[in-house]
Structure formats: structure tokens, C-alpha cells
Amino acid sequence: MKIRNYFFFLITLFHFNAHGNESSYKVTHIVEMNIASTINPATLSYLKESLKKAKKRPDSLLLIKLNTPGGLVSTTKEMLTEIGSHQIPFVVWVTPEGASATSAGAIIASGAHQILMSPGTNIGAATPITMSKELPKDARNKAINDLVALVQSLREARGKKGNSFKEMVEKAASFKAQEALEKGIIDGIVSNEQELIEHLNNKSLILNAQTVTLSLNNPHFETSEMDLGQKFLDIFANPTLAYLLFIIGAALIYLELQAPGGFIAGSFGVISLIFAGICFQVIPLNFGALSLMGLSFVLFMLEIYITSFGLLTLAGIASLVTGSLFLYRTDD
């Protein structure tokens, strides 16, 4: 009897210490993003601005309403790194009905502290693909293994299992909301913000290697929206449109080389190539914006010496305005 009481005492003490180590994270402010397009440099810029808003308050939570067909792997990794460098809870909610977190969207979701879905949504199909020819077998295996290690590492850091995310990358598996819940891929199915708050309240999660318990009592929702420059970039960052810009830019420069002297075709070609470089993330956004602004002054100077009937001026204005929109972020 004494031995049994002794063991009971030890178990009780262990239980008390385990829960005693948990700290409460009071959430009074939820910064809400709405990603309903491809994952591209505009999305990355949008995320950085939203995280800045969340960091202004010590009691914030970042909520991403996600509906994406996928996007650039390089941008996806940068987004995950950006989120990991901020010490705030991160929740992905695949919504509304009919939405999906496909490909890059599923990889972003793997880094969330809590993954929620609305009824009638799906998640998965994260096998990497290219716009051009099929990758060689070795290169394809390398890319797949890299993403598998990434999603599994992220899930383990959140105290979750990553086997189903491995299937998404290796086998392009996709899961319905209820199926994802049963497999433990997601943490819950919610239909509205009130259900989301009720689900997250008193939920334990691992934040910066420490277990914390969320406490939500009528939190304030702040919607973070893309500014004009991000919206403009988001349109042109569509993979098909970005590739078209690259083709047009290359063709215009070739035309300029074949019939030199006018500079009009070459000017528009250079602008198109800079746009394509930004969209493919070959050129960093800030550097690309500065390049557009610098190019605009070159075009204004050429207008003085070349008769272009205002075309070089129009190209210069377009270059200056878009470069300024990409470079400067303001609350207005």
C-alpha cells in the first residue's frame, strides 16, 4: 500500500510539474492575412508587412486565410524563414468553402502552429514541378527529398507528426478536410471566426521550443491588406504572365539589336525583363525596384535626344511609378 501511494505521489508531482512549466499566451490582437493567389514575391512582401504589424503588439497572433494553387518554392521557403524569425503564434485557415492549400500552400501550412480548414476544402499535392521540361530523375529526387525533410522538420518543431505531409510531397497526395482531420494533418474544422476563436482558446502549442497555452477573450481582428504596389506585383507574378513578359522582353531586345537606333523596343524590352526577373525572384524585389527607377531617368534623358513621339517618356513614367510602388511601403 505504501509503495502504491508513493508511485501515486510521484505521478501527481510529475503531472503538476509538466503543466506548471506551461506559460499562458494571452491573445488580444489577431492580424489577419488573406492569400487568395499564387505564392510569389508579392505574397512575401505582404507577409513581411503583416508581421511588422503583428510585432507592434506583444499579444498578437498571425492568421493566414489561405486559398492558393501553389507557387515558387524559393518564395515559400523565404516566407517560412520569415515566420520562424518572429516569436508569435502562426495559424493557417484554409477557407472559404471550395478553397485549397495546394503545393506551396501545403508547405506553408506545415509550418503553422495550428492548421484549420473550412468544410469543403482540401490540402496537399505538394510535389515540385517546373514550367519547362521534366526534371532529370536525380534532380527531381533531390528536390523532393529536400521538401520532405523541410515539412517533417517543421511539423516536429510544432510537436506534430509529418508522415502525411511526406505523402503530399512524395506522392502528390491530397486530402479532404474531414480526412485531413482524421489523419491528424490539421487541428480542426471551423466554419467562421467565432468557431476559430473557440477552437484556439486554451489550446497548447510549442512556441520557440516552449509549450504555451493560448488564451483568447474576445480578441480584436485587424485585417492586413496588400497595398497598391503588392497588388500590382501580384497580378504580374502569375507564372504564365511572368513567362510571357520574359518572352516579350527578349523579343523586343532582339528587335532592337536587329534595327538599332530607336531605343523604343529595347526600352520596353528591358522593362519587361526586369519585371520577369522580379516575378521569378531572380532579381530581389528592392533591387528590381531600384533598377526600374534608375531606368526611368535614363529614358527621360533619351527622350531629349531621340524623337520617340512621347513613347520613351511613357515608358519612363511607367518604370518610375511601378518601381516606386514596389520599393516604398506606407500605411496609405
C-alpha positions, 0 to 999 in steps of 0.5 A: 500500500505504501509503495502504491501511494508513493508511485501515486505521489510521484505521478501527481508531482510529475503531472503538476510539474509538466503543466506548471512549466506551461506559460499562458499566451494571452491573445488580444490582437489577431492580424489577419492575412488573406492569400487568395493567389499564387505564392510569389514575391508579392505574397512575401512582401505582404507577409513581411508587412503583416508581421511588422504589424503583428510585432507592434503588439506583444499579444498578437497572433498571425492568421493566414486565410489561405486559398492558393494553387501553389507557387515558387518554392524559393518564395515559400521557403523565404516566407517560412524563414520569415515566420520562424524569425518572429516569436508569435503564434502562426495559424493557417485557415484554409477557407472559404468553402471550395478553397485549397492549400495546394503545393506551396500552400501545403508547405506553408501550412506545415509550418503553422502552429495550428492548421484549420480548414473550412468544410469543403476544402482540401490540402496537399499535392505538394510535389515540385514541378517546373514550367519547362521540361521534366526534371532529370530523375536525380534532380527531381529526387533531390528536390523532393527529398529536400521538401520532405525533410523541410515539412517533417522538420517543421511539423516536429518543431510544432510537436506534430507528426509529418508522415502525411505531409511526406505523402503530399510531397512524395506522392502528390497526395491530397486530402479532404478536410474531414480526412485531413482531420482524421489523419491528424494533418490539421487541428480542426474544422471551423466554419467562421471566426467565432468557431476559430476563436473557440477552437484556439482558446486554451489550446497548447502549442510549442512556441520557440521550443516552449509549450504555451497555452493560448488564451483568447477573450474576445480578441480584436481582428485587424485585417492586413491588406496588400497595398497598391504596389503588392497588388500590382506585383501580384497580378504580374507574378502569375507564372504564365504572365511572368513567362510571357513578359520574359518572352516579350522582353527578349523579343523586343531586345532582339528587335532592337539589336536587329534595327538599332537606333530607336531605343523604343523596343529595347526600352520596353524590352528591358522593362519587361525583363526586369519585371520577369526577373522580379516575378521569378525572384531572380532579381530581389524585389528592392533591387528590381525596384531600384533598377526600374527607377534608375531606368526611368531617368535614363529614358527621360534623358533619351527622350531629349535626344531621340524623337520617340513621339512621347513613347520613351517618356511613357515608358519612363513614367511607367518604370518610375511609378511601378518601381516606386510602388514596389520599393516604398511601403506606407500605411496609405 
